[in-house]
Amino acid sequence: MTETENIYFRSRKEAARHDDRLNSREGAAELLGLSVSSLANYELGITKVIPVDSVLMMADLYKAPELKAHYCKHTCPIGADKEVCLKSGTIESIAVRMARVSKSDRLEAITDKLLEIAHDGKVSEEERGDLEEMASSLSDLVLLVQEMKMKAEER
């Protein structure tokens, strides 16, 4: 992997557009409280599992919430099989997609079915399959909500 392909390097360079101290690894490492060699290893892909506290510090300093999502999807074994939004689009695209979802009859149908399942306070085996199907059909909504949250955290 080249330096420019690495998300940690790209995020630092993007953040440097707003904070000149981040143009160099030395400046960034000092602000992060890391050694220059550790940051270089992260950015060059030499370190395969970056400590989570370092990822959180970089995400915060660089104002790059996508670093947290990237870590969860590609490093954390718990998050690897979850729906994770890895980057946000424009606020306009998010708004249009939200409008489509909110005007969809699908949400109303899912809500009605969920209320039907919940009426007796138990989930039968047949209903369990329905729940899985409903949850799966809402995965685009899950990603949309994550994308909105990520957009709110961006620089």
C-alpha positions as CSV (number, residue, x, y, z in Angstrom):
1,M,0.0,0.0,0.0
2,T,1.4,3.4,-0.9
3,E,1.2,6.3,1.5
4,T,-1.4,8.1,-0.6
5,E,-3.7,5.0,-0.5
6,N,-3.6,5.0,3.3
7,I,-6.7,6.5,5.0
8,Y,-4.7,7.8,7.9
9,F,-2.2,9.6,5.6
10,R,-5.0,11.1,3.4
11,S,-7.0,12.2,6.5
12,R,-3.9,14.0,7.9
13,K,-3.2,15.7,4.6
14,E,-6.8,16.8,4.3
15,A,-6.8,18.2,7.8
16,A,-3.5,20.0,7.0
17,R,-5.6,22.2,4.6
18,H,-7.0,23.8,7.8
19,D,-4.1,23.3,10.2
20,D,-0.6,23.7,8.8
21,R,0.9,21.9,11.8
22,L,-0.5,18.7,10.3
23,N,1.5,19.0,7.0
24,S,4.4,17.1,8.6
25,R,4.4,13.9,10.5
26,E,6.5,15.6,13.1
27,G,3.9,18.2,13.7
28,A,1.0,15.7,13.7
29,A,2.9,13.3,16.0
30,E,3.6,16.0,18.5
31,L,-0.1,17.0,18.6
32,L,-1.2,13.4,18.9
33,G,1.4,12.5,21.5
34,L,2.8,9.8,19.3
35,S,6.3,9.1,18.1
36,V,7.0,10.1,14.5
37,S,7.9,6.5,13.8
38,S,4.6,5.2,15.1
39,L,2.7,7.7,13.0
40,A,4.8,6.8,9.9
41,N,4.1,3.1,10.6
42,Y,0.3,3.8,10.7
43,E,0.4,5.9,7.5
44,L,2.6,3.4,5.6
45,G,0.5,0.4,6.6
46,I,3.4,-1.2,8.5
47,T,1.4,-1.4,11.7
48,K,-1.6,-3.6,10.9
49,V,-3.6,-3.1,14.1
50,I,-3.4,0.5,15.2
51,P,-4.3,1.0,18.8
52,V,-7.9,2.2,19.1
53,D,-6.9,5.2,21.3
54,S,-4.6,6.4,18.5
55,V,-7.4,6.1,15.9
56,L,-9.7,8.1,18.2
57,M,-7.1,10.8,18.7
58,M,-6.4,11.0,14.9
59,A,-10.2,11.1,14.2
60,D,-10.6,13.9,16.7
61,L,-7.6,16.0,15.7
62,Y,-8.1,15.6,11.9
63,K,-11.9,16.0,12.3
64,A,-12.3,12.8,10.3
65,P,-15.0,10.5,11.8
66,E,-14.5,8.2,8.9
67,L,-11.3,6.9,10.6
68,K,-13.5,5.5,13.4
69,A,-15.8,3.8,10.9
70,H,-12.9,2.5,8.9
71,Y,-11.3,1.0,12.1
72,C,-14.6,-0.6,13.1
73,K,-15.2,-2.2,9.6
74,H,-11.6,-3.3,8.8
75,T,-9.9,-3.9,12.2
76,C,-12.4,-4.7,14.8
77,P,-13.6,-8.3,14.6
78,I,-17.0,-7.3,16.1
79,G,-17.7,-4.6,13.5
80,A,-16.4,-6.5,10.5
81,D,-19.8,-8.1,9.7
82,K,-21.9,-5.0,10.6
83,E,-23.4,-2.4,8.4
84,V,-20.9,0.5,8.7
85,C,-21.0,3.7,6.7
86,L,-17.4,4.5,5.7
87,K,-17.8,8.0,4.4
88,S,-20.4,10.6,4.1
89,G,-21.7,12.2,0.9
90,T,-23.0,15.6,0.4
91,I,-25.7,17.0,2.7
92,E,-27.9,17.3,-0.4
93,S,-27.6,13.6,-1.2
94,I,-28.3,12.7,2.4
95,A,-31.4,15.0,2.4
96,V,-32.8,13.5,-0.8
97,R,-32.3,9.9,0.4
98,M,-33.9,10.8,3.7
99,A,-36.9,12.3,1.9
100,R,-37.3,9.1,-0.2
101,V,-37.2,6.9,2.9
102,S,-39.7,9.1,4.8
103,K,-42.2,9.1,2.0
104,S,-41.9,5.4,1.5
105,D,-44.8,3.1,2.4
106,R,-42.1,0.5,3.4
107,L,-41.6,2.1,6.9
108,E,-45.3,2.1,7.6
109,A,-45.6,-1.5,6.6
110,I,-42.6,-2.5,8.7
111,T,-44.0,-0.6,11.7
112,D,-47.4,-2.3,11.3
113,K,-45.8,-5.7,11.1
114,L,-43.6,-5.0,14.1
115,L,-46.7,-4.0,16.1
116,E,-48.4,-7.2,15.0
117,I,-45.5,-9.3,16.2
118,A,-45.3,-7.3,19.5
119,H,-48.9,-7.6,20.5
120,D,-48.5,-10.8,22.5
121,G,-45.0,-9.9,23.9
122,K,-43.4,-13.0,22.4
123,V,-41.5,-13.6,19.2
124,S,-42.4,-17.0,17.6
125,E,-40.0,-18.8,15.2
126,E,-42.0,-17.6,12.2
127,E,-42.0,-14.0,13.5
128,R,-38.2,-14.3,14.1
129,G,-37.8,-14.8,10.4
130,D,-40.0,-11.8,9.7
131,L,-37.9,-9.7,12.2
132,E,-34.7,-10.6,10.4
133,E,-36.3,-9.7,7.0
134,M,-37.5,-6.4,8.3
135,A,-34.1,-5.6,9.9
136,S,-32.4,-6.4,6.6
137,S,-34.7,-4.2,4.6
138,L,-33.8,-1.3,6.9
139,S,-30.1,-1.6,6.5
140,D,-30.1,1.3,4.0
141,L,-31.7,3.4,6.7
142,V,-29.1,2.3,9.2
143,L,-26.4,3.5,6.8
144,L,-28.2,6.8,6.2
145,V,-28.4,7.6,9.9
146,Q,-24.7,6.7,10.3
147,E,-23.9,9.0,7.4
148,M,-25.9,11.9,8.9
149,K,-24.0,11.4,12.2
150,M,-20.7,11.4,10.4
151,K,-21.6,14.5,8.4
152,A,-22.4,16.3,11.7
153,E,-18.9,15.4,13.0
154,E,-17.0,16.5,9.9
155,R,-14.9,19.6,9.7
